[in-house]
Each structure stands twice: as C-alpha cells, then as structure tokens.
Amino acid sequence: MSKESLRVVRVLGAVLLAAWIAVVGSPRRVDASYHIVARWKIGGEGGWDYLVADAEARRLYVTHNTQIEVLDLDSGKPLGVVAGLNGAHGVALAPALNRGFATSGRDSAIVVFDLKTLAVVSRIHVPARGPDAILFEPVTKRVFSFNGGSGNACAFDAATGAFVDSLPLGGKPEFASADGAGGVHVNIEDASQIVALDAKTLKVLRRSPLAPGEEPSGLARDSKRGLLFSTCGNATMVVTSAADGHVVGTYAIGKGVDAGAFDAKRDRAFASNGEGTLTVAAPDKSGRFTVLETDSTQAGARTMALDEKTGRVFVVTASFGPPPAPTPDRPHPRPAIVPGTFTVLVLEP
C-alpha cells in the first residue's frame, strides 16, 4: 500500500477538491450523504497504515506505528493493543483459528496474535523485504504476505506458521483480495497492473493492465457482479472483471487515495482520499458505476475500513505541523505528525 514504511500521507494540506465528475457521467446527489458522526481519539505518536473492521466480533483493528489499536466497532472504546510490531502495516483475521496476523515491515515478520486476548503467540520470519499487505485465504487456509521490497508474495500455513513458498509478482504489490474459491487478486503499484493468482498452486494466472489507472493501491470486490475496484494514484477508480481482467469502467476519485471498499448490502463503492474526501459510487440503470457523492473527511484520511453490518465507514488521520528541514537524503520532507492527535473518523449515511 505505501511508497514508504507506514503509509504517512503524501498529499497534505491540499484543497478539498470537487473530484466527483465521473468519466462515465456526472455525479448524482442524494439527501443521505455520508457524514462524520463521531471522532474516536487514539492519540500516541507515529504513522499508521491499514485498518480492518470485524463486523461479526464488532472490533476495529488499526495499525499504528509499533502496535495495533483495537477498538469496539460500535462505541470506539479501546479494547486493548497488539504490541511488538516494528512498522505495523496490514492485518488479516482467521476467526475459525482464533488467530490474527499482522505484518511488521521493518523487521520482515508476521506477528501472530490471539483474537480473544490480543496476546502475541508467535512471530513468523518472512523471507522477503518489506511485508506490507496481508491476506488470509480461506480455501487453502494460507496466509499471504505481499512484500513491497521484494516484489513478491510469501505463503504460510495459517495453523502452524510454516513457510510454504514464495512467488514473484513482477512489481510492488499493494492491497489484495480473495474470491473465496481459492483465487487471489493483488494490485501491482509500479507496473499499474492487477495480478490474478492461484492460492493452492502459487502460480500467477494472469496479469492485466489497469490503464488509464496509474499506481493502484486499494482493492475492493463486488462478488455478485464479479467486479474489482482498484483505487489509482492518478485520481482514478478502475473497475475490472475478476474473471478475465478487462477494464469495464472508470470514474474520477480524489487525490492521494489509498484504500477502497465495497458495501454489498447497500451497493456502494468507496475510495478514501488523502486530500480529505470520501468518494462514493453506485451502479446506474445500466450497471455501470458512477460517482454518487463526494463527502468531506479530513486531510490525511487515506486508509479506511467498512462495517458490512451497519454500513459505517471508518477513516484515520491526525493533525500535521510544518515539515522538518530538508536534508540531502530527504530533500522534500513530509509535514510532521502532531503527537497525540491520531483519530478515527466515523462516517455514516
């Protein structure tokens, strides 16, 4: 998902753009727009990355610097932390095994934790650099780490943690999605492609271009229609066929996007944009997705999670101060995160 460890925002202080002119038509406004109903302050220091909503267990997992913050999904009450990470990135859940898995990017590890107690039970060494996204595949019962520094994926047995094998992906992987039948799709950021792979054979089945999309990150799935939604860095959502990878549509989203989500119950597709907006799309009468509305969040809120039961959307961000002085290694430093301001924003229609 990130161009550096801990996907700290790259588009900060940008003007909230009216990025709701769809490639396939003008946005349709509705009365019930998504709006902020709560702010759950977490505080602390450091950057953040993925967040995952467990609709059944009613928990929200938020990766934050060296730990995972675990909140009650309905109230925001802190339930505990998963500690011991070094550059927390992705989270994958396997409720049947009572296990959670989190990538620790800086030391190339997967931290395995107990879903009930949040206690760390083991650490799995990842034989690759920069594990970022992570996925539990339910058919093979394997955990996949997608490793940005090595351009590959590594598979592990979820029950034992045993390493199975790795496979090259042809570029830097970002978000991934399982189809529930043994298939996995993953965005390749630097190649602007989406790759389909077989979770059992660990073979790449297909590489499909995402043009006109560039630098894809977030990935969401509409299982009923067999569609995939790739959020791209050039402010474009690309909709592809999961069956053969061909592009079936595009529409404009906001700048600085990272994550995406699809709400099957309400037929809505989302993109969370670092400029401080949430793009909401829906199918028209022909079935093509167009922008329904663009709603305000807060600058830096580029990662998200969806509660499939309530339809609530969760984004995270913080306040930012001036950037540090430039150095030869960092000639264009990012604005500094103000300690104690890390917050979850809760949106609902």
Buried (B, 14 or more C-beta within 10 A) or exposed (E): BBBEBBBBBBBBEBEBBEBBEBBBEEBBEEEEBBEBEBEBEBEBBBBBBBBBBBBEEBBBBBBBBBBBBBBEBBEBEEBBBBBBBBBBBBBBBBEEBEBBBBBBBBEBBBBBBEBEEBEBEEBBEBEBBBBBBBBBBBBBBBBBBBBBBBBBBBBBBBEEBEBBEBBEBBBBBBBBBBBEEBBBBBBBBBBBBBBBBBBBEBEBEEBBBBEEBBBBBBBBBBEEBBBBBBBBBBBBBBBBBBEEBEBBBBBBBBBBBBBBBBBEEEBBBBBBBBBBBBBBBBBBEEEBBBBBBBBBBBBBBBBBBBBBEBBBBBBBBBBBEEEEEEEEEEEEEBBBBEEEBBBBBBBBB
